[in-house]
Amino acid sequence: MSLEEMNILVVEDTAINLKTIVRLLQKKGVQADGVASGKECLALIKEKHFDLIFMDYLMPEMDGVETFRQMQAQEHLCKETPVVMLTAVTDGGAKEEFEEMGFSDYLGKPVLPPNLYAIVEKYCK
């Protein structure tokens, strides 16, 4: 799959972060959608398949971990889709902790374009 064929979902409650990440992805030719909450994510993945999902860790109402747990518990079109945790929590064990929860990868904030693109290319199959 080429980058232009990828469909990526960004789940991020901070509007400027969401807009920035979606624009960075689109700049590389990726089809990118953004939603501002876990609830919106759960509704959208029932209607549309995504090849990769970036999930913000700390969101009001339903954080990224709870959203991910609910994704695992219900039927939707993204069962095999890698989910990458987006977070400013960058201590030494964070990546391993998120991987133990079932996340495919981890991307620290602030999101730097080279790091974002490296993750996208890693999952571009």
Secondary structure by P-SEA (a helix, b strand, c coil): cccccbbbbbbcccaaaaaaaaaaaaaaccbbbbbccaaaaaaaaacccccbbbbbcccccccaaaaaaaaaacccccccbbbbbbccccccaaaaaaaaacccccccccccaaaaaaaaaaacc
